[in-house]
């Protein structure tokens, strides 16, 4: 079963990471790399993507004649999707375990950030039972 | 770009794949390395045969290529280990233990299945490894079928082989006592493969290496090796009888069509005859298992020319037997449907009450779906709509959700006309 694990930009805005000491920043990045490698080695990783910051985000709607009407820029304080993983796992519990692992990424001083990770099951294109 | 292998050629390749693997494992002993070598040999065949033509003995060709690959691999492994630890083991020893070319290639397919469907593996690992080692599919084909990247599937297969290695299972036929247990694990994996593929007939890519066909092919192979095993025959019949309805099961947009609304002229009559003959023969022999009962139920459905001709009392009786044999709440769910068809919706709804306390099913969309259906039968449209909605929100399947939402719209439309 596939799950998407979505991580939002932290409340104080995505760029606070630039104020971290270099050592902490590097530890943070290394943590993501090792998490991704682990998921790949376990044969569970379907996709992982990081998104550009909210300052480049646009809300788009179709205007008259279907032409795009864009809205933006957004304040840094607004919560935005920062990135996501799609994993293919044996159970929901395993998806939660991975989410907890991601949540505990180290922040300033190496303390776990404990960010909220939204976990949602991905729908399939097939019925799940014989009938 | 070389042309693709024709279907006949591809079938041949996949047919001999487990035999080749059996020989190579016996010769070199290392299952994981042998499996990799055979996979490489299969890929080489895919590339070379269309260009150079079919070799005189495809099986011997594959064994030779795979043996060469594995020898190279073992040599370089030795060299690496020698370099690293100065360990002095010689590759000659390995090629000398090459051993007696054992003949029972028939049994090899079975031994491989026992190995790949080992209870130590998770279902998804067992499925992937079975499709590759026994089914002869490439990692890419398996990855495509499960919609995951090829690298992810390769890791999954690699880990499955490591688990087998770690569990120390020998490449032997398990003893009689263990055999029954291991066979039921094999049948379960084959059932899962079939289930996985059964309705993914949406989209042209999935047709070619259809998992349902693959499951049927592998189950046929097991049946020909164990023709007297009732459950093997039962599973094969169940697959054939279910697959016979495939064309009628989805509409042009991939939308689900329930059994009672299907165009039965689209059912595959030849498959139905085969499945019915197989299950009748098996049931007449005595010992009855759950796959046989499920096949018998599928046969009763398949034999009704129109939905209203369905012999529901017989289906109810068969589910009654199945219920005594298994504690699966899905069986009770189906039993309740059959009871509703025979004795009316109130009886069915009463039976469903016992499932609310079952943690395996409570809150499952199927329970809501069946309730919705039975309330609709009882003429309580508002309650039916509420359950269809609840089910639509809970299912993880897009076609199921679309079907359930269509039911809500349908009942609403009928109500506004009335």
Interface residues (C-beta under 8 A of the other chain):
Chain A: X1 X40 X41 X42 X43 X44 X45 X46 X47 X88 X90 X121 X122 X123 X124 X125 X126 X127 X128 X129 X130 X131
Chain B: X122 X123 X124 X125 X146 X147 X148 X149 X151 X152 X153 X154 X155 X156 X157 X158 X159 X194 X195 X196 X198 X199 X200 X202 X242 X254 X256 X258 X259 X330 X366 X395 X396 X397 X398 X399 X400 X401
